[in-house]
Amino acid sequence: MLIFKRPFFFRKFNKKPTTRVNEQIKNPQVQVIDENGKNLGILDTSKAIELAKERGLDLVEISSKTQPPICKIIDYGKYQYIREKKERKQKAKQRKLELKQIRIGFTTSVHDLGIKAKQIEKFLGEGHKVKIDLKLRGRERAHDDLAKEKLELFLKMIPEFKQEEEIKKAPWGLTTIVCQAKQKNQ
C-alpha cells in the first residue's frame, strides 16, 4: 500500500484566531459599546448588527472570553489598523538580549584589561550578558591557579556586576558569565 503525504504547501498551518465580525458572531446576546465608547448594554446579536449597519459600521467582537461577549460598533478596517499598530508598538519596545563575548589572554597587560573592562561595562549598561573567556596556550595550561587569579583580578576591574556563573574550566582555558547587578530602586 502506497502512503501519500501532502506536500508542505497543502498542509494546514495554525493561524491566529480571527476576530468575529457581524454575522460571524454566534452568541444570542452581546454587550455592545458604540463608536464613542458609550456602553449600550446587553442586546440581541441581530439587533446589535442592525444598529451597526444603520450607522454604516460593523459589529466587531472585542472580547469573546466574557459572558456575554463584548462587541464594539466600529469600522472593521479601522479596528484592524489600530490593533496592528498596537502590536507593532509592543514589538518595538521588546529588547533582544544577547550574550556578548570578551576574550582575554594570560599575558594581557593591565592597561588592555582596563579597556576590556570598559567595554564590558558598556555591554552591561545596554542590558546584555557577557561571557568572559581567558584563553590559555601551551604551557600556560599548567598554571590554572595563576590563570584563575588573573580572571578574578579582571573581574574586580568591572564595576557593578553580578556573576551569573562561577569560574569554570574549559578545554582552552577558563570562562565565566556576568550580568548587570539589579538596581536597588527598581
N, C-alpha and C positions, 0 to 999 in steps of 0.2 A: 504494500500500500504506500503510495506516494503522499507525503505530507507537504502541503504548500504553505509557506509562511508569507504573510503580507509584506510587501516592500515597506521601507520606513515611511514613505510619503503617504501610505494609506492608513497608517496606524493612527489611533485616536490619541491625542495629547490632552493632558489635564489642562483645561482652560480655567481662567479665573471665573468665579461666579459672576454672572451678568446681572445688571440691575434690571429689575422688572419695571415695565412701563405700561400704562393704560390697561389694555385687555389681558396682559400677561399676569397681572395681579389676581391671584386666585382666592384670597380671603374674602368672606362675605362682607366684613366690615373693616374699615381702616380709620386711623386717626389722621385727620387732614390738617396741614399747615398751608396757608395761602402764600402767594408770591411775596407778600410784605412781611412774612414771619408771624402773622397772626394765627393763633390756634382756632380752627373752626370746629373742633370736637370730633366725636366719632360719628362717621357717616357710612351709609351703604356704599360699597365699591362702585356700583353702577351710577349712583347719584354723584359721587365724587368725580368720576370720569366725565359725566355730563357737565358738571361745574367747570372742570378744567378746559373742556372743549369750547364752552361758551366764552371763556376768556382767551381762547386761541393758544392755550398752553397744554402741557402734558401732565399727567399724574405719575410721579416718579416715586418708587418705594425707596425710602431713605434707610430705614431700619426694619429688617424682617424678623429680628430676634424678639422684639417686644410683642405683647399680645394686647390689643390688635396692632398690626404693623403700622409704622409711622410713614405717611406719604406726604409729599410736598407738591404743590402745584407750581411748576416751573418749566421753562423750555428745556427739553432733554439735552439738546446740543450745548446749551449754556451750562447745565449741570455737569456734563462730561468734561467740559473745558475747565471748570472750577476744580473738579476732583483731580484731573491730571496735573493742574497747576500746583495743587497742594502736595501731590506725590513727588513732583519734581523738586519742590522746595525742601521736602523732608529728605530726599535723596541727596541733595546738595549739602545739607547740614551734617550728614553722616561722614565720619572721618575713617579713613582706612589706615590702620596702624600697621607699620612694617617692622620687621626685625632688621635693624641696621647691623653691620659687622665692622669691627675695627680690629686690625692685626697689628701686633707689636712683636718685636724680636727680643731675644735675650740680651743683646748688646745695644739696644736702642738707647740713645742718650736721654738725660733728664729733660733737656730742652724740648726734644722731639716728643717725649711723653706728655709734656705740658700742652703742646699743640694738639695732640690727640685727645687729651682730657677736655680741652675747649670744644673740640668737635663733638665729643660725646655729650657735653653739656648742652650744645645746640640741639642735638637729636632728642635728648630727654625733654628739653623745653618744648619741642614740637609734639611730644607725647609718644614717641616711638620707643621701643625696647632696643637695647644694644647688646650684641654678643661680642665679647672681648676674647680674642684668641692670642695666646702667647706662643709663638712658633719656636720650636727647639730643633736645632740641626746638629747632626753628627754627635760629637762628644758632649754637647750641651744637654742631651737627654739623660746623662748620668747624674746631673745636678738638679733633680726635681725640687729639692728643698730650697735652693737658691732661686730657682725659677718661680716658686710659689711666693717667696718673699718679694721678688721683683713685681709680681702681679698685685700683691697686697699693697705695695708702695704706690703702684699706679692707681689702684682704687681709692687710696687716700687723697689723691690729687683731684678727684671728681667731687664737686660739691653736691649735696642734697640728692642722694640716690638710694634706692633700695635694691639689695642684691637678691634677685629672684631665684638664682641657683647658686649653690655652693661651688667653689672652685673644683672642677673635675679634670681628671687626666684624660687626654685624648691621644690617639696614636701619634700625632705630630706635635703634642705639647700640652698646654693647659687651656681651659676655657671656662667662662662664666657668663651669665646673662644678668644685666642690670636694667632697672626701670625707674621711672620717676617716683620719688617718695611722695606719698599723699600729703597734700597741704592740710594743716590743722583747721583752717577756716572753711573748708568745703564740707 
